[in-house]
Amino acid sequence: ISFDSHITVPMKFGSEGNEADKDGSGQFDLVKAARGRLSGAALTVFGWPEIWNGDNAPHRPTPGFVDEARHQQEVRYKIITGMVRDFPNQVGIAYTPDDMRRLHGEGKFAIFISMLNAYPLGNDLSLLDHWAARGMRMFGFSYVGNNSWADSSRPLPFLNDTPDALGGLSEIGKQAVQRLNDLGVIIDVSQMSSKALLQVSQLSRTHMVASHSAPRALVDIPRNLSDEEMQLIKQSGGVVQIVAFPAYLKPLSQNTQDKLNALRKDFDLPPLPNLAMALMPGDAIITVWPEQRFGAYASKLYAILEEEPKATVKDFVDAIDYTVRKIGIDHVGISSDFNDGGGVKGFNDVSEIRNVTAELIQRGYSEADITKLWGGNFLRVWEQVQASAHPVAKP
């Protein structure tokens, strides 16, 4: 079995020109998955307001933002269930690890439903039960920007965020840890603040997963995991799924940093204080910027980042190597973050997973090791999380 633990479903996936069963321009479809022999993936029911690249962007939060984010979740969920309805001989939803193995044996692509970002849930803990009943099997609290459940590793001043605003998890965030444990849903700690991740490790009675993260030792940004955070995940029995996101695998070139510093000068910002500020509009002063100024800066920043030479499969496997050395082969896996910025040279869509496998073989990984990395460890964690569930009354 080969399993990718984080792929975003585009909002237009399945529509004309973006068909699931056609070899399209995106990084994931059923044709590419078959060509790459990818057995399954966590497809993310993701919701986040289009604050800087939507029809009305840039705009600060409005009361309608939660509704907009919930709409995105519903669209993505319907895309996933629509794939299963339209292509029953090619794809199915895995609600359990046994389902994953059965679908693999039947030659079908296995969809594992995950959720990223508590923002659309507002302050309604019962929505975890609702989504678990619909098939959600992994839940990530955080994305860019804090929400009412947890602090993000990337607070966004444009949303009036400050670092560690909640001191980690809020009260509902803490309750959610217990609820997810009871429901047998995996807790995904990728993108959380360090304090939030530590609190999850203290509160959760079962294994944690970082579904799409990389080592901070390679690129020193809060979005990546410190050695200590990776140890916490290992100690929980969990797994760190290394993500093929170029900017998290190797530091930006000096040429790109020079361009960013020139841009910052144009916007009266000081020279880059750290790499985190190179990868997102994160300076505190942005809190008071007009929306249009923020939009202009963000669009130019991301245009510069688009020109950065991509990391390679070798860089990606360097990150896997590092993590295996630090926490052991039983606690490491693989993810792409396709359709949301992921992809490196040689592994730029799901048809190219064999290039990752080839690099692992070249570095001396055994067949048993590679089986663990490509989903074996994740399946073990999933089984143990489900086994520790406690059926209880709804909140």
N, C-alpha and C positions, 0 to 999 in steps of 0.2 A: 504494500500500500504506500502511495506517495500522497502527502497531504500538505496543503498550504494553509496556514492558519489566519491569513488576513487578506481578503480581496474585497474591494468596494464595488458594489453594484451601481453602475451609472444610471442616472434617472431615466435615460432614454433607451436603456438596454431592452431588447425585445421588440422595439418599434422598427418600422421600415428603414432599412439601411443599417440597423443595429441588431439584426436577428441573432438569437442565441445559437442557432444551428448553422450559421454562415461564418466563414472565415473573414471576419470584419477587421476594422482598423483598430479596435480596442485591444487591450492586453489579455482579455479573457473571453472565450466563447467555447462552446462544446467541441467545435472542430479543432481548435488549438489544444484544448485539454486532451483530446484523443491522440493528437499527433505527439504531444509531449508525454503521454501516458501518465497524466496526473489523475490520481484516483478520486480525489475529493478536495474540497476547500471550504473554509469558513467564509461564507458570504455575509457581508455585514449590513444589517438593517440600521442604517446610519441616518441621523438627522442633525442638521446644524444650519442656522440661518445663513443665507448668502450675503454676508455683511460687506464683502468687498468685490465680489464678482457676479452678483446676481443682477436681475433687471433693474432693481431700484438702488443698487449699490453705488457708492458706499453709504451705509446708514447705521446709526447706532441702534441699540435694542429698542424695540417697541413692544407693546402688549401682545401684538400678533406674532411675535417671533416663535413662541412655543408652538402655536398652531401650525406655523410654516414648517417647523422642524418635525412635528408629528405627521404632517402630510407627507414629508419626504420618507419617513419610516414606512408609512402605509404603501406608498408607491413602490418602494423597494421590496417590501414583503409580497406585494401582489406580483411583482416581476418574478420573484423566486417561486411562488406557488404556481404561477402561470407556466414557467418552464417545465415543472413536473407534470402539469396538466397537458401541455402541448407535446411533450416529448417523453412519454412514459417509458419507452423502451431504451432511452438514453440516460435518464437522470432520475434520481429520487432523493428524498430528504432522509438524512440519518438522525434519528432521535436518540439512538443509543450506539455505543461502540459496536455491538453486534450487528446493528443495521448497516454501519459503515462496512463491516467485513462482508455482509451478505450482498450489498450493492456492488462491492468490488468483485465478488465472485460471479455476479450476474453480468459483469461487464458494463455496469452503469456508473455514471459520475455521481458521487455522493455529496450532497449539499449539507453542510453543518451550519445552522443559523446562529449567527452571533449578533450582538448589538454593541455599538460604540457610542458613548456619550449619554450621560444621564440627563442632559439639558431638556430634551423633549418630554421627560417624565414629570417635569415640574416638581411638586412635592408630594406626589402620589405613589406611595410605596406599593400599593396593590397592583400597579401596572407591571411590576415584576412578575406577579402570578399570572397576569393576563398574557404577557409575552412568553412566559415559560410554557403555558398551555398551548400557545401557537407554535411552539417548537424551538424557542430560543434556548441555547445550551451554553452560551458564554456571554458575559456582560462586562463591558469596559466602562468604568465611571467617567473617564476623561477624554477630552480632545483638546484642541487649542482653546484657551480661555477657561477660566474657572466656571463651575456651575454650583447649584445650591446643594449638591451632594459631596463634592470633593474639589480640592485645589488641583489645578493643572500644573504640569511641569513647564507649561508655556502660557503664563498669564498674559492677557492681551490688554494693554492700556486703553486701546480704542473702545473696549467694553467697560472701561473704568475698573479693570482688575488691578489688584496689587498682589505681589508674591505672598503666598501663605495666608491669604485673607481669612480662611477658616481654621488655620492651624492644622490642616490636613483634611480630615473628614468632618462633615457637619453631623448633627444628631441623626438626621435621616440617613446620611451616608453610613454611619455606624450600624444603624438598624438594618440597612440593606445588606451588609456583610452577613449578618445572621440569617436574613431571609434567603439570600442566594445559597448559602450553605444548606438550609433546610430544603430548598427546592432542587438541590442537586445541580445547580448551574455554576459553571466555572467562573471564578472571579479573575478578570483580566486587568492587570496592574500597569500595562503600558500607558504612557502619557500622564500618569499621576505624578503629583509632587512627591518628593522624597518623604515628607512627613506623612502624607496620605498612604503611601506604600507601606511605610513602617507600621502604621496603625492597622492596615488590613492584615499584615503579618501577625500582629498581636491579637486581633479579634477573630480571625478566620480559624475554624477548627480543621480545615482541610487545605488541599494543595492550591497554590496560586499559579497563574500563568501570565507571562508577559507575551502577548500574542504577536507583537511586531515592535521589537526593540533591538538596540545594538549596544556594545560596550562603550561606556564613557571614556575608558582608557584610550580608545582610538580617536574619538572626536569628543572633546570636552564641552559638552552641552547638557543642560538639565534633562532634555528629552531622552538622552541615552542613560543607561543604567550604570551606576557605580559598581565596583567590585562588591561592596558591602550589600547593595540591593540585590545583586545576583545571588549572593550567599543566602540572603533571607528567602529568596524564591526556592533555592535548593533545599534549605532547611525545612521548608513547608512540604517538600516532596515534589515540588512543581517543576516547571520547564520554562526556559527562556527561548523564545522563537526568534532567531536572528532575522532581521528584516533587510531586504535588498533595496534600501533607500540610499541613493548615492551620497548625499550630504551627511548621512549619519555614519558612513563607513570610512571616509577619508576627509581630512580638513580641506577647506576651500583653498584653491591655488592663490598665490600672492597676487596674480593678475586680477582675479575676481575680487579679492579683498581691496585692491587699489581702486577698482571701479566703484565698489560700494562706498569706500571712503570719500570718493569724489561726489557721489550722489548725496551722501550725508552732509557734506559741506554745503551743497546747494540748498539743503533743507535746514541749515543752521543747527545741525547735530554734531556732536564731538566725534572724533575718530572712533572706530569700532572698539568698544571696551572688551569684547569677548566674541566668540564665534556664535553664541546664541543670538546676539543682536544682528548678526550677518544673515541669519536664516529666516527672520520674521521681523515685522515692525513692532519691536518690543520696548522701545525707550519710554520711560515714564512720562516725558513731556507730551507724548502723543495723546494723553488723556484730555488735554485742552485744545488739541488741534481741531479746526473745522473739518467736517466730513470730506469735503473735496480735497483738502490738503492731504489727508490721510490716504484717500484713494489714489492720488497722483503718486505719492511716495511708495505705497504698496505695489502698485502696478510696475513702477520702474525697478524696484528692488527685485521682484520676481522675474522680470525680464532679464536682468543681469544674471540671476542664478540659473536661468534656463541655458545660458551660454557656457556655463562651467562644464569642462570635460567630465564625462560620466565615469564613475567608478566602474570596475570590471568584476567579472566572476572571481578573479583571484583576490581582489579586495574583499569581496563578500565572504569568501572562504577563509580569508585571514581573520575576519571577525568571528566566524564559527570556530576556527582553531583556538583563538584567544579564549573564548567562552568555555570550550571543552577543557582547556588547560586549567581554568579557574574553578569550574564547578562540576566537571565530569561529564562523560558522554551520555549518562542517563538523564541529564537535565537540560539538554539543548535540542532545539528543533529549527525549522525553516519556515520563513514567511516572505511574502513578496511586497505587500502593500500596493499591488497593481490597481490601476485606475484612480490612485490618489497620490501619485508622485513616485511610486516604487518602480524598480527596474534598473538593472545595470547592464553594461556591455556584455553580451553573451547570455544574459538571463533577463530579457526585456519583455517577454510575454510567457504564458504558460506552456507554449510549445517548446520552450528551450530549457526545461528543467534538467534534461540529460547532461547539459553542459556543467551544471552544478555537480551532478553525480560524478561526471568524468574528472572534475578537479578534485573531488574528495578521494576518488580512487587513486589518482596520481600522488596524493599526499599520504597514502598508506592507510586510509580508513578501510576497515573490513566490511564485508557485506552486512554483517550483524550491526556494525556501527551505523552504516548508512540507512539501514532499516529503522533504527532508532531515531535518527535525525529527520528522516522524511515522514514522520508520523507515528512511529512506534511509541516514542516517549509521550507524545500528546494523548494517544489512545489510552495508555496506562493511567495517566492523570485523570482523564475523563471518566474512566471506569471507577477510579477511587473516589472521585468527587460524587458521582452518582450513588455509590455504595454508602456514602456517609450522609445521604439526605435523610431528613426527618419530616415525614408528612405531618403537617400541623394545620390548625385552623387558619383561614385567611385573615390578614390584618384588618 
